[in-house]
C-alpha cells in the first residue's frame, strides 16, 4: 500500500455537551454537560481516519510548545502515526476549536489559529511518501500568502517527485481574512497542481462567492470546472445529499503521480453519485468531510478502482456521522461489499 502524508491544519477540538437549554444569557449560570476533547482539524481528522483504516500515514503540521501540543503529539503517536513531521513552534500556542453543537442544531465553531498561522509547507518532507494530502489552505495564512505561492511551491515539489497530490478545502467565512483573497485566481492555480481534490460543495461556493441553493446542476458545474482547471479526480460532498465524483481522461492520470498513473485506464472518464451511507440517526457532522477524503485516499493508496473508492469515501463519512470510527470492522459492517477489498488492503499494507 502507498504511504500517505497528511499535511496542514491540526487542532484540539474541545466540545461541551449541550442540550436545548444552552444559550447566551449574560449574568446567568446555564448548566451544561461534561466536556470532551479530541483531535481536530484536517490532520487530526483525516489522518486519524486513515490510521483507523490501516493506512501508513506521516503527519506534517505545527503545534505549540504547550500542554495542548503534547496532547496532539501523544494522541497521534498512540494511534501509530509517523509524527516526524510535527514541528514545535515556541512563540505561539497550539490551535484549538470550541465546538458548540446543541442537540438538533448544526455546529458553531470558535477557532484559535495558534501555530497553524506559521505553517507554510516548506518543511514538509516528500522523500518517503507516495501521496501528499494538504488540507484547509483557507485557514493557513502562511500557506496561501502571495496568492498561494507557498502552496504552489509545495505541490510543484511533490509532483516533480512523482508524488500524487491531493487537496481538501474548508469553508471560507465572509468575516474571515481569507474571504478578501482572490479565490477565482487561486483555485485554478491550486487545481492545476492537484491530482485529487475533495471539498464540500459549501467549501467551493463560499470561496467563489456563489450564492445558489443545492442542485445537481450546480454540483455538475463545479465538478466540470475542477476538471477543466486540471485535477484528475474531483469529489464533492454535499452532506445528506450525497457524494459526487468525476474523473478526467486517461492522459491526465498518467501525469497523476505513482499512486494513480499505473491505473489511468481504470480511473479515467467516470461520473459517480452516491447517496449517504448512514445506518443510524446522525450524531454529528463534525469531521464528515474529512472522513470522505480519508476513504477516497485509502482507496487510491490500496489500488482500488473509482467505484469502490467512492463507496468507501461515502461509508467513512457515514461512519463519522453515525458516531463511529472508520475502522475496517465498522466499514465492513456498514458496507459488506467492501469487506473483501478492505481485508486484502490491510494484509498488503
NUZADREN-518772 format. One line per 2 residues: number of its first residue (from 1); for each residue x, y, z of N, C-alpha, C, O, CB. Coordinates in steps of 0.1 Angstrom, whole numbers. Glycine has a CB too. Layout:
! NUZADREN-518772
NUM) X,Y,Z,X,Y,Z,X,Y,Z,X,Y,Z,X,Y,Z ~ ...
//
This chain:
! NUZADREN-518772
1) 8,-12,0,0,0,0,9,13,0,19,13,7,-9,0,12 ~ 4,23,-7,12,35,-8,11,43,5,1,42,12,7,44,-19
3) 22,50,9,22,58,21,17,72,18,19,78,8,36,59,27 ~ 9,77,28,2,90,26,7,100,36,8,97,48,-13,88,28
5) 11,112,31,14,123,40,2,132,41,-4,136,31,27,131,35 ~ -2,135,54,-13,143,56,-8,156,63,-2,156,74,-24,136,66
7) -9,167,56,-2,180,59,-12,191,60,-21,193,51,9,183,50 ~ -11,200,70,-19,211,71,-24,215,85,-16,215,94,-31,210,62
9) -36,217,86,-42,222,99,-45,211,109,-51,201,106,-54,230,96 ~ -40,213,121,-43,204,132,-47,213,144,-43,224,146,-31,195,136
11) -56,207,152,-60,215,164,-66,205,174,-68,193,171,-71,226,161 ~ -69,209,186,-76,202,196,-90,206,196,-93,218,198,-69,203,210
13) -100,197,194,-114,200,194,-119,199,208,-119,188,214,-122,192,184 ~ -124,210,214,-129,210,228,-145,211,227,-149,221,221,-123,221,237
15) -152,202,232,-166,201,229,-174,200,243,-173,189,249,-170,190,220 ~ -181,210,247,-190,208,258,-203,201,254,-208,203,242,-194,222,265
17) -209,193,262,-221,187,259,-233,196,262,-235,201,273,-223,174,268 ~ -241,199,251,-251,209,252,-265,204,249,-266,195,240,-248,221,243
19) -275,208,256,-288,204,252,-296,217,247,-290,228,245,-296,197,263 ~ -309,216,246,-317,227,241,-317,239,250,-320,250,245,-331,223,238
21) -313,237,262,-314,249,272,-301,258,270,-301,269,276,-315,244,286 ~ -291,253,263,-278,261,262,-281,273,254,-287,273,243,-267,252,256
23) -276,285,259,-279,297,253,-269,308,259,-264,306,270,-294,302,253 ~ -268,319,252,-261,330,258,-271,338,266,-281,342,262,-255,340,246
25) -267,340,279,-276,348,288,-267,355,298,-263,350,309,-286,338,296 ~ -262,367,295,-253,375,303,-258,375,318,-270,379,320,-251,389,298
27) -249,372,327,-252,372,341,-259,360,347,-261,359,359,-261,384,344 ~ -263,350,338,-269,338,342,-260,326,342,-250,326,335,-281,335,333
29) -262,317,351,-255,304,351,-264,294,343,-275,291,347,-251,299,365 ~ -258,288,332,-265,278,324,-258,265,326,-246,263,324,-266,282,309
31) -265,255,331,-259,242,333,-258,234,320,-267,233,312,-268,233,343 ~ -246,229,318,-243,221,306,-237,207,310,-235,205,322,-233,228,297
33) -235,199,301,-229,185,303,-214,185,304,-208,195,304,-235,176,293 ~ -209,173,304,-194,171,305,-187,176,293,-193,177,282,-191,156,308
35) -174,178,295,-165,183,284,-157,171,278,-153,162,285,-155,194,289 ~ -156,171,265,-148,161,258,-137,169,250,-139,180,245,-156,151,249
37) -126,162,247,-116,168,239,-110,157,230,-108,145,234,-104,174,247 ~ -108,160,217,-103,151,207,-95,158,197,-96,171,196,-115,143,201
39) -88,151,189,-80,157,178,-90,163,168,-100,157,165,-71,147,172 ~ -85,174,162,-94,180,152,-85,186,141,-73,184,140,-103,191,158
41) -92,194,132,-85,199,120,-83,188,110,-86,176,113,-72,205,124 ~ -79,191,98,-78,181,88,-68,170,92,-70,158,89,-73,188,75
43) -56,174,98,-46,164,101,-52,155,112,-50,143,112,-33,171,106 ~ -58,161,122,-64,153,133,-76,144,129,-78,134,135,-68,161,144
45) -83,148,118,-95,141,114,-91,131,103,-92,119,105,-106,150,109 ~ -87,136,91,-83,127,80,-72,118,84,-72,106,80,-80,136,68
47) -62,123,91,-51,115,95,-55,103,104,-50,92,101,-40,123,102 ~ -63,106,114,-68,95,122,-77,85,115,-76,73,117,-75,101,135
49) -85,91,106,-94,82,99,-86,72,90,-89,60,89,-104,90,90 ~ -75,77,84,-67,68,76,-60,58,85,-58,46,81,-56,77,68
51) -55,62,97,-49,53,106,-59,42,110,-55,30,111,-43,60,118 ~ -71,46,113,-81,36,117,-84,26,105,-86,14,108,-95,43,120
53) -83,30,93,-84,21,82,-72,12,80,-73,2,74,-87,29,69 ~ -61,16,86,-49,8,85,-39,13,75,-30,6,71,-53,-6,81
55) -40,25,70,-30,31,61,-18,35,68,-18,40,79,-37,43,53 ~ -6,34,61,6,40,66,6,55,64,4,60,53,19,34,59
57) 7,63,75,5,77,74,16,85,81,21,81,92,-8,81,81 ~ 21,96,74,30,105,80,23,118,82,16,123,73,43,107,71
59) 25,125,93,17,137,96,27,149,96,38,149,101,10,136,109 ~ 22,160,90,30,172,88,22,184,93,12,187,86,35,174,73
61) 26,190,104,18,202,109,26,209,119,38,205,122,4,197,115 ~ 21,219,125,27,227,136,19,227,148,7,229,148,31,241,131
63) 25,226,160,19,227,173,27,236,182,39,239,179,16,213,180 ~ 21,242,192,28,250,202,36,241,212,33,229,213,19,259,209
65) 45,248,219,53,241,229,45,242,242,49,249,252,67,247,231 ~ 33,235,243,24,237,254,17,223,257,20,214,250,14,248,252
67) 8,223,267,1,211,270,-8,206,259,-9,194,257,-7,213,283 ~ -14,215,252,-22,211,241,-14,204,230,-18,195,223,-30,222,235
69) -2,210,227,7,204,218,12,190,221,12,182,213,19,213,216 ~ 14,188,234,18,175,239,6,165,237,8,154,233,22,175,254
71) -6,170,240,-18,162,238,-19,157,223,-22,146,220,-30,170,242 ~ -17,167,214,-18,164,200,-7,153,196,-10,143,189,-16,176,191
73) 5,156,200,16,146,197,13,132,202,14,122,195,29,152,202 ~ 10,132,215,8,119,222,-3,111,216,-3,99,215,6,121,237
75) -14,119,213,-26,112,208,-23,106,194,-28,95,191,-38,122,207 ~ -16,113,186,-13,108,172,-3,97,173,-4,87,165,-8,119,163
77) 7,98,181,17,87,182,10,75,188,14,64,183,28,92,191 ~ 1,76,197,-6,65,203,-14,57,192,-17,45,193,-15,69,214
79) -18,64,181,-26,58,171,-17,51,161,-22,44,152,-34,69,163 ~ -4,53,162,6,46,153,10,55,141,16,49,132,-1,34,148
81) 8,68,142,12,77,131,27,79,132,33,79,142,4,90,132 ~ 33,82,120,46,88,119,45,102,122,40,110,113,53,85,105
83) 50,107,133,48,121,137,61,129,135,63,140,141,44,122,152 ~ 70,124,127,83,131,125,82,144,118,91,152,119,92,122,116
85) 70,147,112,68,159,105,60,170,114,57,180,109,61,157,93 ~ 58,166,126,51,176,135,61,185,141,70,181,149,43,169,146
87) 61,198,138,70,208,142,65,216,155,53,219,155,73,218,131 ~ 74,218,164,70,226,176,74,241,173,85,244,169,78,221,188
89) 64,249,176,66,264,174,66,270,188,56,268,195,54,270,165 ~ 76,277,191,78,281,205,71,294,209,68,297,221,92,283,208
91) 68,303,199,62,316,202,47,317,201,42,328,203,69,326,194 ~ 40,306,198,26,306,198,20,294,204,28,284,206,21,308,183
93) 7,294,207,1,282,213,-4,272,202,-4,276,191,-10,286,222 ~ -8,261,207,-14,251,198,-28,255,195,-35,261,203,-14,237,205
95) -32,253,182,-45,257,178,-56,248,185,-54,236,188,-46,255,163 ~ -67,254,188,-79,247,193,-92,253,188,-92,264,183,-78,247,209
97) -102,244,188,-115,248,184,-125,245,196,-125,234,201,-120,241,171 ~ -134,254,199,-145,252,207,-157,249,198,-162,257,191,-148,264,217
99) -162,236,199,-173,232,191,-186,232,199,-188,225,208,-170,218,185 ~ -195,241,194,-208,243,201,-219,237,192,-222,242,182,-211,258,204
101) -224,226,197,-234,218,189,-246,213,198,-246,202,201,-227,206,182 ~ -255,223,201,-267,218,208,-275,208,200,-274,207,188,-276,230,211
103) -281,199,208,-289,188,201,-298,193,191,-307,202,193,-296,180,212 ~ -297,187,179,-306,191,168,-303,204,160,-311,208,152,-320,193,173
105) -291,209,163,-287,222,157,-273,220,151,-264,214,157,-287,234,167 ~ -271,225,138,-258,224,132,-248,231,141,-251,241,148,-258,229,118
107) -235,227,140,-225,232,149,-220,246,146,-221,250,135,-213,222,149 ~ -216,253,156,-208,265,155,-194,263,161,-193,256,171,-215,277,163
109) -184,268,154,-170,265,158,-163,278,161,-163,287,152,-163,257,147 ~ -158,280,173,-149,291,176,-135,286,176,-132,276,182,-152,297,191
111) -127,292,168,-114,286,164,-102,296,167,-103,308,164,-113,283,149 ~ -92,291,174,-79,298,176,-69,292,167,-66,280,168,-75,297,191
113) -63,301,158,-54,296,148,-41,291,153,-35,281,148,-52,306,138 ~ -35,297,164,-23,293,170,-12,290,161,-9,298,151,-26,280,178
115) -5,279,162,7,275,155,4,273,140,13,273,132,13,263,160 ~ -9,271,136,-12,269,122,-9,281,114,-7,280,102,-27,265,121
117) -8,293,121,-5,305,113,8,305,107,11,312,98,-7,317,123 ~ 17,297,113,31,296,108,34,286,97,44,285,91,41,294,119
119) 24,277,95,26,266,85,26,271,71,16,276,66,15,255,87 ~ 37,269,64,38,273,50,42,262,41,44,264,29,48,285,49
121) 44,250,46,47,238,37,61,236,34,64,226,28,39,240,25 ~ 70,246,37,84,245,33,91,233,40,101,228,34,91,258,36
123) 87,229,52,93,218,59,87,205,56,92,195,62,93,221,73 ~ 77,204,48,70,191,45,80,182,37,85,186,27,57,193,37
125) 82,170,42,91,160,36,83,152,26,72,147,30,98,151,47 ~ 88,150,15,81,142,4,89,130,-1,85,123,-10,77,150,-7
127) 101,128,6,110,118,0,106,103,4,111,94,-2,124,120,5 ~ 97,102,14,94,88,18,79,86,17,73,77,24,99,85,32
129) 71,94,9,57,92,8,53,91,-7,61,95,-16,49,103,15 ~ 41,86,-9,36,84,-23,25,93,-26,22,97,-38,32,70,-25
131) 17,97,-16,6,106,-18,7,117,-7,10,115,4,-8,99,-15 ~ 5,130,-12,6,141,-3,-8,148,-3,-13,152,-13,16,152,-8
133) -14,148,9,-28,154,11,-26,166,19,-22,166,31,-38,144,17 ~ -30,178,14,-29,191,20,-43,196,23,-52,196,15,-21,201,12
135) -45,200,36,-58,204,40,-60,218,46,-52,222,53,-64,194,49 ~ -71,224,42,-76,237,47,-67,249,45,-64,256,54,-78,235,62
137) -63,251,32,-55,263,29,-61,276,34,-53,285,37,-51,263,15 ~ -74,277,33,-80,290,37,-78,293,52,-79,305,55,-95,289,34
139) -74,283,60,-72,286,74,-57,285,77,-53,285,89,-79,275,82 ~ -48,285,67,-34,285,69,-28,297,61,-24,296,50,-28,272,63
141) -28,309,68,-24,321,60,-11,321,54,-9,327,44,-26,333,69 ~ -1,315,61,13,315,55,13,306,43,22,308,34,23,310,66
143) 5,296,42,5,287,30,-1,294,18,2,290,7,-3,274,34 ~ -10,303,20,-17,310,8,-13,324,7,-19,332,0,-32,309,10
145) -2,328,14,4,342,12,8,343,-3,12,334,-10,16,344,22 ~ 9,356,-7,14,359,-20,6,351,-31,12,344,-40,29,356,-22
147) -7,351,-30,-16,344,-40,-13,329,-40,-12,323,-51,-14,350,-54 ~ -11,323,-29,-9,309,-27,4,304,-32,6,292,-36,-20,301,-34
149) 14,313,-33,27,309,-38,34,297,-30,39,288,-36,37,320,-39 ~ 33,297,-17,39,286,-9,32,273,-12,39,263,-13,39,289,6
151) 19,273,-13,12,261,-16,15,256,-30,17,244,-32,-3,263,-14 ~ 16,265,-39,20,261,-53,34,255,-53,37,245,-60,20,274,-62
153) 43,261,-45,57,255,-44,57,241,-38,64,233,-43,66,265,-36 ~ 49,239,-28,48,226,-22,43,215,-32,48,205,-33,40,226,-9
155) 32,219,-38,26,209,-48,35,207,-60,36,196,-65,13,215,-53 ~ 42,217,-64,52,216,-75,63,207,-71,67,198,-79,57,230,-79
157) 68,208,-59,79,200,-54,74,185,-53,82,176,-57,84,204,-41 ~ 62,183,-49,57,169,-48,55,163,-62,59,151,-64,44,169,-40
159) 49,170,-71,47,165,-84,60,162,-91,61,152,-99,39,175,-92 ~ 70,170,-89,83,167,-95,89,154,-90,97,148,-97,93,179,-92
161) 85,150,-78,90,137,-72,80,126,-75,82,115,-69,92,139,-57 ~ 71,128,-84,61,117,-88,52,114,-76,46,103,-76,68,105,-93
163) 50,123,-67,41,121,-56,27,125,-61,25,136,-66,45,129,-43 ~ 17,117,-58,3,121,-62,-2,131,-52,-1,129,-40,-6,108,-61
165) -7,142,-57,-11,153,-48,-26,154,-46,-34,151,-55,-6,167,-54 ~ -30,158,-34,-44,159,-30,-46,171,-22,-38,174,-13,-49,146,-23
167) -57,178,-23,-61,190,-16,-75,189,-11,-84,185,-19,-58,203,-24 ~ -77,193,1,-91,194,7,-92,209,11,-83,215,16,-94,185,19
169) -104,215,8,-106,229,11,-114,230,24,-118,220,30,-114,236,0 ~ -117,242,28,-125,245,40,-135,256,37,-132,264,27,-117,247,53
171) -145,258,45,-154,269,43,-147,282,45,-140,284,54,-166,267,53 ~ -150,291,36,-145,305,36,-155,314,42,-164,318,35,-139,310,22
173) -154,318,55,-164,326,61,-163,341,56,-151,345,54,-162,326,76 ~ -174,347,54,-173,361,48,-167,371,57,-162,381,53,-187,365,45
175) -166,367,70,-160,376,80,-145,374,82,-139,381,89,-167,375,93 ~ -140,363,76,-126,359,78,-117,367,68,-121,372,58,-124,345,76
177) -104,367,72,-94,373,63,-93,366,50,-90,373,39,-80,373,70 ~ -95,353,49,-94,346,37,-105,350,27,-103,348,15,-96,331,40
179) -116,356,31,-126,360,22,-122,371,13,-128,373,2,-139,364,30 ~ -112,379,17,-107,390,9,-97,386,-2,-93,394,-10,-101,400,18
181) -93,373,-2,-84,368,-12,-90,365,-25,-103,363,-26,-76,356,-6 ~ -82,365,-35,-88,363,-49,-88,348,-52,-79,342,-58,-79,370,-59
183) -99,341,-47,-100,327,-49,-103,323,-63,-100,312,-68,-111,321,-40 ~ -108,333,-71,-111,330,-85,-97,328,-93,-97,322,-103,-119,341,-92
185) -87,334,-87,-73,332,-93,-66,320,-86,-59,312,-93,-65,344,-92 ~ -68,319,-73,-60,309,-66,-65,295,-68,-57,286,-69,-61,312,-51
187) -78,293,-69,-83,279,-70,-79,273,-83,-75,261,-83,-98,280,-70 ~ -79,280,-95,-74,274,-107,-59,271,-106,-54,261,-111,-76,283,-119
189) -51,279,-99,-37,277,-97,-35,264,-88,-27,255,-92,-30,289,-90 ~ -43,263,-77,-42,251,-69,-46,238,-76,-39,228,-76,-50,253,-56
191) -57,239,-83,-62,228,-90,-53,223,-101,-52,211,-104,-76,231,-97 ~ -46,232,-107,-36,228,-118,-25,220,-113,-18,214,-121,-31,241,-124
193) -22,220,-100,-11,213,-94,-16,201,-86,-9,194,-79,-3,222,-85 ~ -29,198,-86,-36,189,-77,-42,177,-85,-49,179,-95,-47,195,-69
195) -38,165,-81,-44,153,-88,-58,149,-82,-66,145,-90,-34,141,-86 ~ -60,151,-69,-72,147,-63,-77,159,-54,-69,165,-47,-71,134,-54
197) -89,163,-56,-95,174,-47,-108,169,-42,-116,164,-49,-96,187,-55 ~ -111,172,-29,-122,166,-23,-129,176,-13,-131,173,-1,-118,153,-15
199) -134,187,-18,-140,197,-9,-155,193,-8,-161,185,-15,-139,211,-15 ~ -161,201,2,-176,200,2,-181,211,-8,-174,220,-12,-181,203,16
201) -194,210,-11,-200,220,-20,-199,233,-14,-197,243,-20,-214,216,-24 ~ -202,234,-1,-201,247,7,-187,253,6,-185,265,5,-205,245,21
203) -177,244,7,-163,249,6,-161,257,-7,-156,268,-7,-153,238,7 ~ -165,251,-18,-163,257,-31,-171,269,-33,-166,280,-38,-166,247,-42
205) -184,269,-30,-193,280,-33,-189,292,-24,-190,303,-28,-207,276,-31 ~ -185,289,-12,-181,300,-3,-168,307,-8,-167,319,-7,-179,295,12
207) -159,300,-13,-147,305,-18,-149,314,-31,-143,324,-33,-136,295,-21 ~ -158,309,-39,-161,315,-52,-172,325,-52,-175,332,-62,-164,305,-63
209) -178,327,-40,-189,337,-39,-201,333,-46,-209,342,-51,-184,350,-43 ~ -204,320,-47,-216,315,-54,-228,314,-44,-226,306,-34,-213,302,-61
211) -238,321,-46,-250,320,-37,-262,314,-44,-270,320,-50,-254,334,-32 ~ -261,300,-44,-272,293,-51,-276,281,-42,-268,276,-35,-267,287,-65
213) -289,278,-42,-293,266,-35,-287,253,-41,-283,253,-53,-308,265,-34 ~ -287,242,-34,-282,230,-39,-290,226,-51,-302,226,-52,-282,219,-29
215) -283,221,-61,-289,214,-73,-279,205,-79,-267,208,-78,-295,224,-83 ~ -283,195,-86,-273,186,-92,-266,194,-104,-255,191,-107,-280,173,-98
217) -273,204,-109,-267,212,-120,-255,220,-114,-245,221,-121,-277,221,-126 ~ -257,225,-102,-246,233,-96,-234,223,-93,-223,227,-96,-251,239,-83
219) -237,212,-88,-226,202,-85,-219,198,-98,-207,198,-98,-232,190,-78 ~ -227,195,-108,-221,191,-121,-212,202,-126,-201,200,-132,-231,187,-131
221) -217,215,-125,-209,226,-130,-196,227,-122,-185,230,-128,-217,239,-128 ~ -196,226,-109,-184,227,-101,-174,215,-104,-162,217,-105,-188,226,-86
223) -180,203,-106,-171,192,-109,-164,194,-123,-152,192,-124,-179,179,-110 ~ -171,199,-133,-166,201,-146,-155,212,-145,-145,212,-152,-176,205,-156
225) -158,223,-137,-149,234,-136,-135,229,-130,-125,232,-134,-154,245,-127 ~ -136,220,-119,-124,215,-113,-116,206,-123,-104,207,-124,-127,207,-101
227) -123,198,-131,-116,190,-141,-110,199,-152,-98,197,-156,-126,180,-148 ~ -117,210,-156,-111,219,-166,-99,226,-160,-90,230,-168,-122,229,-170
229) -99,229,-147,-88,236,-141,-76,226,-140,-64,231,-138,-91,241,-127 ~ -78,213,-141,-66,204,-142,-66,193,-133,-56,185,-133,-55,212,-140
231) -76,191,-124,-75,179,-115,-78,166,-122,-85,167,-132,-84,181,-103 ~ -73,155,-117,-77,142,-123,-89,136,-116,-98,130,-123,-65,132,-121
233) -91,138,-103,-103,133,-96,-109,145,-88,-102,151,-80,-99,121,-86 ~ -121,148,-91,-129,158,-83,-140,151,-76,-149,145,-82,-134,169,-93
235) -140,152,-63,-150,146,-54,-156,157,-46,-149,164,-38,-145,135,-45 ~ -169,159,-47,-176,170,-39,-187,163,-30,-195,155,-35,-183,180,-49
237) -186,166,-17,-195,161,-8,-206,171,-5,-203,183,-4,-188,156,6 ~ -218,167,-4,-229,176,-2,-238,171,10,-250,172,9,-238,177,-15
239) -232,167,21,-239,163,33,-249,152,30,-246,142,25,-246,176,39 ~ -261,155,35,-272,144,34,-277,143,20,-286,135,17,-283,148,43
241) -271,151,10,-275,149,-4,-265,140,-11,-268,137,-23,-275,163,-10 ~ -255,136,-5,-246,126,-11,-232,130,-15,-228,141,-12,-253,120,-22
243) -226,121,-22,-212,123,-27,-212,123,-43,-219,114,-48,-202,113,-21 ~ -205,132,-49,-205,133,-63,-190,133,-68,-182,140,-62,-212,146,-69
245) -187,125,-78,-173,123,-82,-172,123,-98,-181,117,-104,-167,110,-77 ~ -162,130,-103,-160,130,-117,-145,129,-119,-137,134,-112,-165,143,-124
247) -141,122,-130,-126,120,-133,-123,124,-147,-132,125,-155,-122,105,-131 ~ -110,127,-149,-105,133,-161,-102,121,-171,-104,109,-168,-93,141,-159
249) -96,125,-182,-92,115,-192,-80,107,-188,-73,112,-179,-90,122,-206 ~ -77,96,-195,-66,88,-191,-52,95,-192,-44,93,-183,-65,76,-200
251) -51,104,-202,-38,111,-203,-35,119,-190,-23,120,-186,-38,120,-215 ~ -45,125,-184,-43,133,-172,-38,124,-161,-30,128,-153,-56,140,-168
253) -44,112,-160,-40,102,-149,-25,98,-151,-19,94,-141,-49,90,-149 ~ -20,97,-163,-7,93,-165,3,103,-160,15,101,-159,-4,90,-180
255) -2,115,-156,6,125,-150,2,128,-136,5,138,-130,5,139,-158 ~ -4,118,-130,-10,120,-116,-2,113,-105,-8,109,-95,-24,114,-116
257) 11,111,-107,19,106,-97,18,91,-96,9,85,-103,16,111,-83 ~ 27,84,-89,28,70,-89,16,62,-83,15,50,-86,41,66,-82
259) 8,69,-75,-3,62,-69,-15,60,-79,-23,52,-77,-8,69,-57 ~ -15,68,-90,-26,68,-99,-21,65,-114,-29,60,-121,-33,81,-99
261) -9,68,-117,-5,67,-131,-7,53,-137,-11,52,-149,9,71,-133 ~ -4,43,-129,-5,30,-135,-19,25,-136,-22,15,-143,3,20,-125
263) -29,32,-130,-43,29,-131,-51,38,-139,-63,40,-137,-49,28,-117 ~ -44,45,-149,-50,56,-157,-63,51,-164,-73,58,-163,-41,61,-167
265) -62,40,-170,-74,35,-178,-85,31,-169,-97,32,-173,-70,23,-187 ~ -82,26,-157,-93,22,-148,-100,34,-142,-112,33,-140,-87,14,-136
267) -93,45,-139,-99,56,-133,-105,66,-143,-113,75,-138,-88,63,-124 ~ -101,66,-155,-105,77,-164,-120,77,-168,-126,67,-168,-97,75,-177
269) -125,89,-169,-138,92,-175,-150,85,-167,-158,78,-173,-138,86,-189 ~ -150,87,-154,-161,82,-146,-169,94,-141,-164,105,-138,-155,74,-134
271) -182,92,-139,-191,101,-132,-199,92,-123,-206,83,-127,-201,109,-143 ~ -198,95,-110,-204,87,-99,-211,96,-90,-206,107,-86,-193,79,-92
273) -223,92,-86,-230,99,-75,-236,88,-65,-241,78,-70,-242,108,-80 ~ -234,91,-52,-238,81,-42,-246,88,-31,-243,99,-28,-226,74,-36
275) -257,81,-26,-264,87,-15,-256,85,-2,-246,78,-2,-278,80,-14 ~ -260,92,8,-253,90,21,-254,75,26,-264,68,23,-258,99,32
277) -244,71,33,-244,57,39,-245,59,54,-235,59,61,-231,49,34 ~ -257,60,59,-260,61,73,-268,50,78,-278,46,72,-266,75,76
279) -264,44,89,-272,33,95,-281,38,106,-292,33,108,-262,22,100 ~ -276,48,113,-283,53,125,-286,68,123,-283,74,113,-274,52,137
281) -294,73,132,-297,88,132,-284,95,134,-276,92,142,-307,91,144 ~ -282,106,125,-269,113,126,-266,118,140,-275,124,146,-270,125,116
283) -254,117,144,-250,121,157,-242,135,156,-245,144,164,-240,111,164 ~ -234,136,146,-226,148,144,-222,150,130,-220,139,123,-214,149,153
285) -220,162,125,-215,164,112,-200,168,112,-194,169,102,-222,176,105 ~ -195,169,124,-181,173,126,-171,162,121,-171,151,126,-178,177,140
287) -163,166,111,-153,156,106,-158,147,94,-151,139,89,-148,147,116 ~ -171,149,90,-176,140,80,-169,142,66,-166,133,59,-191,143,78
289) -167,155,63,-160,157,50,-145,152,50,-140,147,40,-159,172,47 ~ -139,153,62,-125,148,63,-125,133,62,-116,127,56,-119,152,76
291) -135,126,67,-136,112,65,-139,108,51,-134,98,46,-148,107,74 ~ -146,116,44,-148,114,29,-135,114,22,-132,105,14,-157,124,23
293) -126,123,25,-113,124,19,-105,112,23,-98,107,14,-106,137,23 ~ -106,108,36,-98,96,40,-102,84,33,-93,76,28,-100,94,55
295) -115,81,31,-119,70,24,-115,70,9,-110,59,4,-134,68,24 ~ -115,81,3,-111,82,-11,-96,80,-12,-92,72,-21,-115,96,-17
297) -88,86,-4,-74,84,-4,-69,70,-1,-60,65,-7,-67,94,6 ~ -76,64,9,-73,50,12,-76,41,0,-68,32,-3,-81,45,24
299) -87,43,-7,-90,35,-19,-79,37,-29,-75,27,-35,-103,39,-25 ~ -74,49,-31,-63,51,-41,-50,44,-37,-44,38,-44,-61,66,-43
301) -47,46,-24,-35,40,-18,-35,25,-19,-24,19,-20,-32,45,-4 ~ -47,19,-18,-48,5,-18,-50,-1,-32,-50,-13,-33,-60,1,-9
303) -50,7,-42,-52,3,-55,-66,-1,-59,-68,-8,-69,-43,-9,-57 ~ -76,4,-52,-90,2,-56,-94,11,-67,-87,21,-70,-99,4,-43
305) -104,7,-74,-109,15,-85,-118,26,-81,-121,28,-69,-116,6,-95 ~ -124,34,-90,-132,45,-87,-145,42,-80,-149,49,-70,-135,53,-99
307) -152,31,-84,-164,28,-78,-163,24,-63,-170,29,-54,-171,17,-85 ~ -153,15,-60,-150,11,-47,-145,22,-38,-149,24,-26,-141,-1,-46
309) -136,31,-44,-131,42,-36,-142,52,-33,-142,57,-21,-120,49,-44 ~ -150,55,-42,-162,64,-39,-171,58,-28,-175,65,-19,-169,67,-52
311) -174,45,-30,-182,38,-20,-176,39,-6,-182,41,4,-185,24,-24 ~ -162,37,-5,-155,37,7,-155,51,13,-157,53,25,-141,33,5
313) -154,62,4,-155,75,9,-168,79,16,-169,85,26,-152,85,-3 ~ -179,74,9,-192,77,14,-194,69,27,-201,74,37,-203,73,4
315) -189,57,28,-190,49,40,-183,55,52,-188,55,63,-186,35,38 ~ -171,60,50,-163,66,60,-170,79,66,-171,81,78,-149,70,55
317) -176,87,57,-184,98,61,-196,94,69,-199,99,80,-188,106,49 ~ -203,83,65,-214,78,72,-211,73,86,-218,75,95,-221,67,64
319) -199,66,87,-195,62,100,-193,73,110,-198,72,121,-181,54,99 ~ -186,84,105,-184,95,114,-197,102,118,-199,105,130,-175,106,108
321) -206,103,109,-219,110,111,-227,101,121,-235,107,129,-227,112,99 ~ -225,88,121,-232,79,130,-225,78,143,-230,70,152,-234,65,123
323) -214,85,145,-207,84,158,-198,73,159,-194,69,170,-217,84,169 ~ -194,67,148,-185,55,148,-171,59,142,-170,69,136,-191,43,141
325) -162,50,144,-148,52,138,-147,45,124,-156,37,121,-138,47,148 ~ -137,49,117,-136,44,103,-127,32,103,-117,31,95,-130,55,94
327) -129,23,112,-121,10,112,-126,1,101,-138,2,96,-122,4,126 ~ -118,-9,98,-122,-19,88,-134,-26,92,-143,-29,84,-110,-29,85
329) -135,-30,105,-147,-37,110,-160,-29,109,-170,-34,104,-145,-41,125 ~ -159,-16,112,-171,-7,111,-175,-6,97,-187,-7,93,-168,6,117
331) -166,-3,88,-169,0,74,-174,-13,67,-183,-13,59,-157,5,66 ~ -168,-25,71,-173,-37,66,-187,-41,70,-195,-47,63,-163,-49,70
333) -190,-37,82,-204,-39,88,-214,-30,80,-225,-34,77,-204,-36,103 ~ -210,-17,77,-219,-8,71,-220,-12,56,-231,-10,50,-214,6,72
335) -209,-16,50,-209,-19,35,-202,-33,33,-191,-33,30,-202,-8,27 ~ -210,-44,35,-204,-57,34,-197,-59,20,-188,-68,19,-214,-68,36
337) -201,-52,10,-195,-54,-3,-180,-49,-3,-173,-53,-12,-203,-47,-14 ~ -176,-41,6,-163,-36,7,-154,-45,16,-141,-43,16,-162,-22,12
339) -159,-54,23,-152,-62,33,-140,-69,27,-129,-69,33,-161,-72,40 ~ -142,-76,16,-131,-83,10,-119,-74,5,-108,-77,8,-136,-91,-2
341) -123,-63,-1,-112,-54,-6,-105,-48,6,-92,-46,6,-118,-43,-14 ~ -112,-44,17,-105,-39,29,-96,-49,35,-85,-45,40,-115,-33,38
343) -100,-61,36,-92,-72,42,-79,-74,34,-69,-75,40,-100,-85,43 ~ -80,-74,21,-69,-76,13,-59,-64,14,-47,-65,14,-73,-78,-2
345) -65,-52,15,-57,-40,16,-49,-40,29,-38,-36,30,-66,-27,15 ~ -56,-44,40,-50,-45,53,-38,-55,53,-28,-52,60,-60,-48,64
347) -40,-66,46,-29,-76,46,-17,-71,38,-6,-75,40,-34,-89,39 ~ -20,-61,28,-9,-57,20,-2,-44,24,6,-39,17,-14,-55,6
349) -6,-39,35,0,-26,40,14,-27,44,21,-17,47,-8,-20,51
//
